[in-house]
Amino acid sequence: MTAAADGDGAAAAAAVQAGVRSWLERHWDPELSLVTWRRRLLDGGWAAPSWPVDWHGRGLPEWSDGVIAGELAAVGAPGPPPGVGTGLAAPTLLTHGSDDLRRLLLGPILTGEHHWCQLFSEPGAGSDLAGLTTRAERDGNEWVVTGQKVWSTSAHHADFGLLLARSDWDVPKHRGLTYFVLPMGQVGVEVRPLRQMNDHSSFNEVFLTEARILAGHVVGEVGGGWSVALTTLAFERRYGVAMSGRGTASGIGRAAMEAEAEAAEHRRTYAWYPQRAGRPDLLVERAVAGSIAADPVVRQHVAAVEALARANRWTAERARAARTLDRAPGPEGSLGKLATSVVARAAARAHSAIGGAAGLLTGADAARAGASGAVAAEILVSVPAQSIAGGTDEIQKTIVADRVLGLPREPQTDRELPFRAVAVPGPSPPPSG
């Protein structure tokens, strides 16, 4: 970037800072309720300044979001809520949603009045998302949906779900999917929590029995759900599954206190996610505490993890630079996701080398790491999830091979056949014709 361009960027950032500071001086009141404050932020266009002017934003470059978050934090004012709503639903609706859906749903996402979940994965489809069998059939002005979803974070308190279902069984599997906004609070939706082997319960399975969706709640085109789902997945890899909100408050007053309670509830759902990533940050501390930091095998493990982690951070910085230039999510999302899995597994091996057999203990005898109190055994049993969540390692490798390296696709006999002919066991398809 040239010096002139640097100067232009600094001037633009200064202008944005001056604008939001002036607005905050006139509108920020720490004693407002959180919802009232967020509605005021929404009306001012500062909740999502990089969004289009017609949809609650100011049409500013994406880097402005970070600038505004810093200004909000400086005065202790909360920003938009964390979660699937801001991280996945909103950008998907902005890209593919109808004006009616945007008008209905975007505002309550930014104010935190609506909570969301993602309803993609199914027990019978595995990594083959396009092989899903949840059935959607048109009934007048509604769609009737029957099937099962799994690994749905926060479904137990969601108001809406991002649902991918099969609306046509007589075309190839990728062309028979439709993307819906599903109202969760209805009789045909049953949510059951899942207990994980690390003793957390972040996920749910969701059973749909003739659940009903208004025809206007289709996102994109009927039968065009695959391309919409790819958009959602790209944002998931880009922002991460925790979907942190911008401008989390650290000040005093009612709004900040309510925002902190909201954030604490959100963090409880994702409390084990640092362990899922392998906790490479704890390796040196554990090695020193165990008086084995000089062990050459341990040192080699730790050095290998640090090298991988640094390379992954550089990839993430490239992705951030691309976002600063307002580029769409690219292959760096899959590269970063894949690298995170590699780092997590290497860190788990290093934790095993440091802790030995005692590293498998839980309860009062568990090995813990410093002030964080992280249990080594929890790290080891959480890491496998990193290679599955948000698209398996195998899927990420296929994306990298196809879109980055330009390698020929593997032969797939089911890509051009009607899905009815290749469907795996699941809900029965409707009669042909």
Sequence and secondary structure as in RCSB ss.txt:
>XXXX:A:sequence
MTAAADGDGAAAAAAVQAGVRSWLERHWDPELSLVTWRRRLLDGGWAAPSWPVDWHGRGLPEWSDGVIAGELAAV
GAPGPPPGVGTGLAAPTLLTHGSDDLRRLLLGPILTGEHHWCQLFSEPGAGSDLAGLTTRAERDGNEWVVTGQKV
WSTSAHHADFGLLLARSDWDVPKHRGLTYFVLPMGQVGVEVRPLRQMNDHSSFNEVFLTEARILAGHVVGEVGGG
WSVALTTLAFERRYGVAMSGRGTASGIGRAAMEAEAEAAEHRRTYAWYPQRAGRPDLLVERAVAGSIAADPVVRQ
HVAAVEALARANRWTAERARAARTLDRAPGPEGSLGKLATSVVARAAARAHSAIGGAAGLLTGADAARAGASGAV
AAEILVSVPAQSIAGGTDEIQKTIVADRVLGLPREPQTDRELPFRAVAVPGPSPPPSG
>XXXX:A:secstr
  HHHHHHHHHHHHHHHHHHHHHHHHH  TTS HHHHHHHHHHHT SSTTS GGGTS    THHHHHHHHHHHHH
T   S  SHIIIIIHHHHHHH  HHHHHHHHHHHHHT S EEEE   TTTTT GGG   EEEEETTEEEEEEEE 
  TTGGG SEEEEEEE  SSS GGGSEEEEEEESSSTTEEEEE   TTS    EEEEEEEEEEEGGGEES TTBH
HHHHHHHHHHHHHH TT   SS   S SHHHHHHHHHHHHHHHHTTTHHHHTT GGGHHHHHHHTT TT HHHHH
HHHHHHHHHHHHHHHHHHHHHHHHTT    THHHHHHHHHHHHHHHHHHHHHHHHGGGGG  GGG  EEGGGTEE
HHHHHHHGGGGGTTTS HHHHHHHIIIIIS       TTSSS HHHH  SSS      
